[in-house]
């Protein structure tokens, strides 16, 4: 039962849409409820050159996804932002850690990135612990960052720099 990390493919899009529709994944991202397949096909079907989507699979089942966006502005090309989700029934099995490590390897080893940034909701203890264990540090907190189920919630702004 080896975990496989690879670039996402068009055939993965329905599973990625279903992943981000899971209640806790929806709550931990900026996705909206009831995502359409058409929306996800536009996002991932033909991504721009500065965007990478990696997926984690075990025995052919998609268990997680991480998106990597390298900034294109001249003075920020050394920075990427990541966002990810892991299936609710695959948590604490190394899926998130494998995706974070793959994103770091892609960014630092192949994309010329020197700094990876992310936003993590302050009440997402599992994700915060994972990111911190992988070298991300909280650099600040954005108050009232996003609307979630009728309430504004805070995020920690986190980053990891190339060693």
N, C-alpha and C positions, 0 to 999 in steps of 0.2 A: 504494500500500500504506500508506494512512494509518491510524494507530492511533486508535481510537475509545474514549473513556471514557464510560460511562453507568452509571446505577443498574442493579443486577442485577434480573432478572425471574425469575418461577418457571420459565420454560423454560430458564434458565441453570443451574439447580441440578444437574442431572446432570454438566455440564462442570465446575462448581465442585467437586463431590465428587471427580471424577476428578483434578482439579488437585491437591487436597490429599492424594490417595493416592499421588502420585509420590514415590519414595523420598527425594529431597532436600527436598521440600516437607514431607513427613511429619516428617523429622528436624529441620527448622528451626522447627516449630510445636509446639503442644501437642495436636495431633490424635492419635488412636489409629489403628492399622492397620485396614484393611478397613472403612471407614466405610460405613454403610448409606445408601441414598437417603432412607429415612424420617427418619433423624437430620438430614440436611441440609435436608429439606423442613420439618422443625420449626424449624430454626434460621433459615432464610431465607424460608420461604413466607409468613409473616406476622410480620415483625420488629417489635419494639417501637419506639415513636416515637424513642427515644434511640439507635437503632442504624441505621447506613447501610452498605449494601454497594455498592461500585462495582466494575465489571469493565472490563478492557481487552480489546478485540477488534481483530483485523486480518482483513479479508476474511471477516467472520462467525465467525472462530475465536476462542474465548475463550483468552486468553494469560495472564491474571492477574486477581487479585481482591484488594481491600483492604476490611477491615471497620473501621468507625469506631464506637466506643461512647463516647457522651458520658455522663459520670458524672451520676447523678441526685441524689446527696446534696447538700443545700443548700450546703454549704461547698466542694463540688468540682464544681459545675455548669460551671465555667469550664475544665474539663479533659476531654480525650478520650484514649482509648487506641486505637492502631491495630495491626492485624496483617495481614500480607499474604503472598501467594505468587505466584510467577511460574513459568510452565511451564519445565521444564528445557531445552527446545529453543528457548526465546525469550529466554534471558538475554543480557545485554549488547547489547540492541537498543532500549533506552529504555523498555521496558515498566514496570519497577519505578520508574524516575524519573517517568514520567507518572502512575503511580498515587499516588506520594508527593505530587507536586505537586497532583494533584486532591484528595487528602485534606486537604492544607493549605488549599487554596482553599475547600473546603467548610467546614472547621472555622473558619477565621479570617474568612471572608467571609460565612457564612450561619448558622452554628450558635452564635455567641457564645463560641466557645472561644478562650482566650488561651494555652493550653499543651497540647501534644500529647505524650503519653508512649508508649513502646514498650519491649519487651524483645527483645534480640537475642542469640542464642547467641554466646559469645566466639570460637568457631571458624568463624563464618560471615563470613569476610573480605569477600566481595563485598557482602553486605548492610550490614555495618558501614561500608564505604567509601561506599556509596550514601547511607546515612542521614547520615553526617558531611558529605558534600558538599551535602546539602540542609538543613543547619543544625542537625541534631540533635547533642547533646553527651552523652558518657557522664557520668552523674552518680553512678554507683556500680556495683558488681558484686555480684550475688546468687550466693553459692556453693551448689553442689548444688541449683540451682533446680528442675530437673525430671529425671525418669528418662527416659533414651533408650537403648533397646536394652540394658537391664540396668545402665547406669552413670549416675550422677548428674552432670549437666553444669551449668556456670555460664552466666549471662547477664549482659550489660551492661544496666543500666537507663539508658535514653536519653530525652531530652526536647528539644523545640523550642518556643520561646515566640514569640508574635506580635511582629513587629518594632515 
